[in-house]
């Protein structure tokens, strides 16, 4: 084995190091935050899934092809996509432009454009490794929310026979059920879903009913305080105004929390600065590698490590677990009916039952 091969192996081994504080988490203690990076890894053939910018560009192109946006407006929005830093504002303006002037979100042409952009998603799933990993964690109690408009996870989960359910913040009852852990295969879309543009919101003002509802805000913020959020494919999520309004700026003492974010390490200086900055929000930044192609395999290996952890409940196995409480009680009663030595046997039996 030459030095270059040894170097390659060392590099691969280094890329597979995981934080013990993360892999020792129980799946039910995690909440996955899914960003555009997951969709880009799963369906690379759809440019609109790769980033916010790509999504907006694809919608503008669809609007031009469907002739639902004036050519002058098309040119103006293309300039905005290049110049403006806040792409959410651009997207919001684009939605408004293709909606009725009354302010009513339905009917509108934006829905038609999204249908054009995300047509036949199921046919574009090329690399389901990340989705398989996410489902594996969901099976064990991990919760999932996303900033994405697409429902790739739900589509794939349904193909695997899972009762997937897409949720948005407009449905208070469903949000409360999900936040309390009652919808195992629910995926909360905090921006809404492309199949229901009426539920799509791009700025916090659209969620006044949510942000001003103390019951909803309390259960959502409690998740940020009690769960470890694991950000997957989330490049801009912490700058997302809705995420900030729901979690980041409304939960105090964030430095005491323990969340995690997987990122691409393209530049070491930028990476280590990001690590230092995110610790102030209680977020540990972890590199999955220096190439996006490493992302799916890293998530797969990380999931395997987490799922290997023994549940604390597994250590609570005693005779009541193996036989059932009623069986133990029956055994004690039977011993009591067998004569004068029953007290001794009963005590011995009690001593043999491990303390919980």
QUIHU-V348221 format. One record per residue. N is the residue number from 1. PHI is phi as a letter, one per 20 degrees, with the letter a starting at -180 (NA if undefined). Layout:
BEGIN
N&PHI, N&PHI
END
This chain:
BEGIN
1&NA, 2&e, 3&f, 4&f, 5&f, 6&f, 7&f, 8&f, 9&f, 10&f, 11&f, 12&f, 13&f, 14&f, 15&f, 16&d, 17&f, 18&c, 19&f, 20&f, 21&f, 22&e, 23&f, 24&e, 25&f, 26&f, 27&g, 28&f, 29&e, 30&d, 31&c, 32&e, 33&d, 34&e, 35&d, 36&f, 37&f, 38&f, 39&f, 40&f, 41&f, 42&e, 43&c, 44&f, 45&f, 46&d, 47&g, 48&f, 49&e, 50&f, 51&a, 52&g, 53&f, 54&f, 55&f, 56&f, 57&f, 58&f, 59&f, 60&f, 61&f, 62&f, 63&f, 64&f, 65&f, 66&e, 67&l, 68&d, 69&c, 70&g, 71&g, 72&f, 73&f, 74&g, 75&f, 76&f, 77&f, 78&f, 79&f, 80&f, 81&f, 82&f, 83&e, 84&f, 85&e, 86&e, 87&f, 88&f, 89&f, 90&f, 91&f, 92&f, 93&f, 94&f, 95&f, 96&f, 97&f, 98&d, 99&d, 100&g, 101&f, 102&f, 103&n, 104&f, 105&f, 106&c, 107&e, 108&b, 109&e, 110&f, 111&g, 112&f, 113&f, 114&f, 115&f, 116&f, 117&f, 118&d, 119&f, 120&l, 121&g, 122&g, 123&f, 124&d, 125&f, 126&d, 127&c, 128&e, 129&g, 130&f, 131&f, 132&f, 133&f, 134&f, 135&f, 136&f, 137&f, 138&f, 139&g, 140&d, 141&o, 142&f, 143&e, 144&c, 145&c, 146&b, 147&e, 148&e, 149&e, 150&f, 151&c, 152&g, 153&f, 154&f, 155&f, 156&f, 157&f, 158&f, 159&f, 160&e, 161&n, 162&e, 163&f, 164&f, 165&b, 166&e, 167&c, 168&c, 169&f, 170&f, 171&e, 172&g, 173&g, 174&f, 175&f, 176&f, 177&f, 178&f, 179&f, 180&e, 181&n, 182&e, 183&c, 184&g, 185&d, 186&e, 187&c, 188&e, 189&e, 190&f, 191&d, 192&n, 193&c, 194&f, 195&f, 196&c, 197&g, 198&f, 199&e, 200&e, 201&c, 202&d, 203&b, 204&g, 205&f, 206&f, 207&d, 208&g, 209&f, 210&e, 211&f, 212&d, 213&e, 214&f, 215&f, 216&f, 217&f, 218&f, 219&f, 220&f, 221&f, 222&f, 223&f, 224&f, 225&e, 226&d, 227&d, 228&e, 229&f, 230&d, 231&e, 232&d, 233&m, 234&d, 235&f, 236&d, 237&g, 238&f, 239&e, 240&f, 241&f, 242&f, 243&f, 244&f, 245&f, 246&e, 247&c, 248&f, 249&e, 250&d, 251&d, 252&e, 253&l, 254&f, 255&f, 256&e, 257&e, 258&c, 259&d, 260&c, 261&c, 262&e, 263&c, 264&e, 265&e, 266&e, 267&c, 268&f, 269&f, 270&f, 271&f, 272&f, 273&f, 274&f, 275&g, 276&f, 277&f, 278&f, 279&f, 280&f, 281&e, 282&m, 283&d, 284&e, 285&e, 286&c, 287&e, 288&e, 289&q, 290&d, 291&b, 292&f, 293&f, 294&e, 295&f, 296&g, 297&f, 298&f, 299&f, 300&f, 301&f, 302&f, 303&f, 304&f, 305&f, 306&f, 307&f, 308&f, 309&f, 310&f, 311&f, 312&g, 313&f, 314&f, 315&e, 316&e, 317&e, 318&c, 319&f, 320&f, 321&f, 322&f, 323&d, 324&n, 325&g, 326&f, 327&f, 328&f, 329&f, 330&f, 331&f, 332&f, 333&f, 334&f, 335&f, 336&f, 337&e, 338&e, 339&p, 340&f, 341&e, 342&f, 343&g, 344&f, 345&f, 346&f, 347&f, 348&f, 349&f, 350&f, 351&f, 352&f, 353&e, 354&g, 355&f, 356&e
END
